[in-house]
């Protein structure tokens, strides 16, 4: 009420924008400015979206004893509050919830959905948007973002929620809301460790690689340094001013590691400490940038260059170890470099192109898990 009265007096146009429509829930979730109003992200629009998701879940596998949803959140303002509101709605509908005990990266949620055999997952984040924004991402039981037919099915159910009377809410202390034990981190880190292709070599030379790392005030600081050290990369310099989680992102305008401005502080530390590389992650830890010190000058690798280096290393290492599968396959998108296909052809593995978006990559990987036609590298 106070915020509405303030807007009426100071910014009536902003007030009109906040209420002129309902915040759209799309096939991947929703994202928008935080604040009062039906066209803003707040506890009420979070509740309405979650009620729609709950209704859809309860239509799936009706004979299932109980559905579970894994919920995580990033460092943005109100993210933890929004996560709890989503948990309350789910519990109010008889759906069990695993809620992270503090902020965690988006990939942690995808892993948690699979590890805990959940029906779905929710991540409260606006990824790399500016501080005024927040968002709500939905994941399906395979850990990937929802795809057809579930995406449109969820949207249809959310659109049916037009009144707060339709929302079922539980208390925060509901027995259906389980705050995840911090020990779950070890399950996640163990899963990452199992992806290491040459542990002996990494342990042998890992401390020779000097790494500067920044989490841009986001979730990455919780797990990235730990994961690197698990792999043997222990020589890590942290960008102290940017590793404290803060939804106001005080040292950057856009917390997007693809923007040079966001990398400025980390790049300076890269040069000052004569590190080999800078690694930067966005607020929810699912986007990264790499800057290498090349001939004493910083060079920012493009996403295509990072992908090419990773694919070539994976294929070469597996071939050397004589463990490259005959049905090995990689996945790229229609907007990515053709060099990935050339590398795949060199190592005699398949390379599939899908539409832009990780959800389509995940969809194909999930298909292979089921039919065993290809093994994702």
N, C-alpha and C positions, 0 to 999 in steps of 0.2 A: 504493500500500500504506500509506504513512504517513497519507494523508488518511482512508483507511478505518479505520485503527486509532484515529485521533483521534476520528472520529465514533462509533465503538463505545464509547469512554469518555465522550464529552461529550454526544452527541446521537444515541442509537440510533434514535429515531423518524425523524430526518432521513436516517439511513443506510437505514432500511427503505424510505422514500419514494424514495430514489435508485435502488433495485434492484427495487422491487415490480413494475414493468412496464417495457416498452420505450417509449422516447420516440416518440410518434406522428408519422409522416410523412404530412401531409395533401396536399390537391390543389395547394397553393401552396408546399409545402416543410415546414419544421419550425421551431419556436421553443420555447425552454425555458430553464430555469435551467442555468448552466454548473456543471460539477463532475464528480466521479467517479460512475459508475453507469450502468446501461442506460436510466434514465429522466432522464438529464441530457445536455446538449450537451457533447461532448468529442471528442477526435480519433478515438475508436473509433466513436461514433455518426455522426460526419461521414463516416468511411470507409465505413461500411455503407450509408448513404444514397447516397453517390456511386457505390458499386458497383452498386446497383440502377438508378441513372440511366444508368450506362455500359452495363449490359445492355440497357436499353430502347433507347438510342441505336443500339447495334449491330444491333438488330432492324430499325431504320428504314433504308431505302435500302441494303440489303446490298451492292449493287454499287458504292457510293461508295468512292473510293480511301481517304479518311480523313475522319473526323468531327473537328470542332473545337469547343471550348467556351471561352467568354470568362468569366473569373472576376475579380470585384472584391470589395473588403471595406471595412468602415467603420472607425471609430476605437475600437470596443469592445475590451475585453480579450480576447485570444486570436483576434481576427478574422483577423489576418495568418497566424497558425499554422494555423487551420482552413482558410483558403484554400489554403495549400500542401498540406495533407493531401488536399484534394479534387483538386488538380492531380496529385498523385502517383498517386492511384487511377485517374484518367482516363488518364494516360500509361501506367500499368501495363496498361491494357486497349487500348493502341494508339490512343488518342484524343489528338489534339493540343490544346494548351492555350495560350491567351493570358492571362497573369496580369498584372494591373496592377502597376506598379513600386512603388506605394504606395497608401494609401487613396484611394478615389474614390467619388463619389456613385452611387446606384443608377441614375439615368438614363444615366450614362456606360456602364454595363454593357449596358443596352438598346441604346444606340447602337452600342457595340462589337460586339454580336452581329450586327447588320445590316451594319455597315461591313466587318467581317471575314468575312461570309458564314458564320457559325458555325451549327451545328445547335442549340445551346442556350447558355444562360448561367447562371452561379451568382453570387449576391450573398450574402456573409456579413454579416448584419446582423439586429438585432432591432428595427429602425426606431426608434421613440420609447419603447420599454420602459425600465425602470430598469436600472441598471448590472449587476445580477446575471444578466441575460438575454443570450442571443445567438440567432442564427437562421440559416436557410439557405433562400434563395428561389431558385426555378428559373424560368428564362425560356426561351421557345421561339425558333425561328429567325426569327420576325417581330419579336423584341425585346420582346414582351409576355409577361406571366405565362402559364404553361401553362393551356390550357382543354381541354375535351373534344375528342377522346377521349384525348389525350396525358396529361392530368392523372391519370386513373384508371389508365392504362397504366403510368405511372411508379410510382405508389403500389403497384401489384400487384407490380412487380419488386423494389421496396425491401423489401416484406414477405417476399419469398423469401430474403432475406439473413439467415440466422440464426446463422452461424458466421464467425469471422474467417478460417477456412480458405478461404472463398469469395472473399476480397478479394485482388485483384492490386495490388501496390504497386511503383512505380518509385522510383529514387533522386531526390532533389531536383534533381540536375544532369542529369536526363534531357533528351535532345535534343528530346523532344516537348513540353517545357515552355518556352515562350518568355516571358521577362519583357518586357512591353510597353515600347517606347521612349517616353520622356517626350514626344517630338514628337507622339505621337498626340493629346495635348491640343489641338494646333492644329487637327486634323481635327474634333474635337468642337466647339471654339469657332467654327470656320468654319461648321459646320452650324447652330449657334445664330444666328450673325450673319445667315445667309440667311433666317431667319424674321422679321427686322426689316421692318416694313411701311413705315416712313417714315424711312429713315436720315438724310436731309438735315435734317429737322426735329429729330430726336433729337440730332444733332450740334450743331445751332444752339442749342437750349435745354437740352440735357441737363445741363450743369454748373450750371444754375440750380436744379435739384432736389437738395436736400440729403438724403442717405440715411444712416441709421444701420443697420449690419448686424451680426448675430450668427449664428454657426454652431452655438451651443450645444455647443461642444467636438467637433463632428462634421466631416464631410467637406466641407461647403459652402465653407469658407474656401479650399479648393484651386482652385475655379473660379468661384464666384459673383461675387466682386469683379472678376475678369478679364473675365467675360462682360458685366457692367454697363459697364465701361469701354470694351469693344469697341463697345457700342451708343451711347457718348457720355455715359454717366452717370458722370462722374469724381469728383463731389463726395461721397465716401464716408467716413464715420466708422466705424471698427471698434470693437466692444466688446472691448477688449484682453483682459479676464479670461476671455472665453468663446470666443476664436478659436483657442486652442491645443487641438489634438485630444487628448482625454483620455477613456479609457473609464470613468473613475470619475465623470465629470460633476460635478466638485467644487462648482460654483456653483448646481446645481439638483438637486432630488430626482427629478423626472420631466423628461427632456429632450424634452418635447412642446410645440412652439410654440403649441398650442391651449390650454395651461394658463397662466393669468395669472402664476403663480409663476415659470414659466420665462421669461416676458417682462419680469419686474420690473427686472432690471439694464439691459436694452436700453431699456426705456421711460424709465427715469431718465436715461439718456444722451440719448435722443431729446429730452427736455425741457431738459436742461442745455445741449445744443448747439443747441437750437431747430432741429432737423432737421425736414424736411417729413414723412418717413415712416421707420418702422423695419421692416426685413425680417428675419425670423428663419426659419432652416431647421432641421429635425431632424437627428439624427446621420447618417443616410444620404442626406440631401439630396433627399428626394422628397416632403416635406411642408413647408408654409410658413405663416407668419402675417404679417399686415401691420397695423401700428398707425400711424394718421395723427395728426398734431398739428392739431387742429381748434379754432379759437378759443382757442389756448394750452392746450388740454386733450387728453390722449391718447385716441384713439378706436380700439378694436380692430375691424377689419372682420371680418365672418363669412365663411366659405367661400362662401356664396351671394352675398354682396355682391361679393367678388373676382371670382367667375365672371361675374356680370352685367356688371361694369365691363369685363372683358376681352372678352366677346362683343360688347358694344355698340361698343367701340373698334375691334375687328377689322372688324365689318360696316360701320361708318361710314367707316372709312379706305378700305376696298376699294371702297365705293360711290363715294366722292369721287374715287378714282383710276380709276373705271370699270373695275375689275378683279374685281368681285364675280362669281364664276361662277354661271351659271344653275342648275347642279346642286350648289351649295354646301350644306353640311350641318354641323350641330353635333350633339354627343352629350351627353346628361346622364343622370342616374340617377333612379330612381323616388323617391328621398328628397330630391332637390334642388328648388329653387324653380321654380315654374311661370312665373316672370317670364322665364326663359330662352326658353321657348317663345313668349312674347309678343314678345320682341325678334326672334326668328327670323322670326316671321310678319310683323312690320313690314318687315323687309328681304327678304321673300319667299324665305327659305331654309328648308330642312327642319330639323326638330329631332327627334331620335330619343331615346327613353328606354330605358335598359337596367337590368338588375339592379345593385345596389350592388357596386362593385369596379372598379378601373381595368382589370382583365383583360377585362371585358366590353366596355368602351369600346374597348380595343385590338383586340379580336376583330372588332368592327364596322368599325373603320378599316382593318384588314387585308383584310377582305372587299371594301371599296370600292377598295382598291389593286389588287385582282385583277380585279374586274368593271367598274371605272370608272363605276359607276352614280351615285356621288356624289363630291364633292371635299370632304374634311374641311378646315374652316377653322381 
